[in-house]
């Protein structure tokens, strides 16, 4: 059985980034968004997690998700 992502001709970096993104998103969900706990569960320093999130575009996505809640609350 072939992985659909691999079948599309994706490059190794793209596959690694996609896998890393899923792991980080899962760790963040399990830690209710707490980046320090997510980093610890992944065996990373919080600064390393932050850099990975920045590189993978996860920081912008998380900030966009949080902004509507802040507006609604404020």
Buried (B, 14 or more C-beta within 10 A) or exposed (E): EEEEEEEEEBEEEEBEBEEBBEBBBEBBEEBEEBBEBBBBBBEBEBEEBBEBBEEBEBBEEBEEEEEEEEEEEE
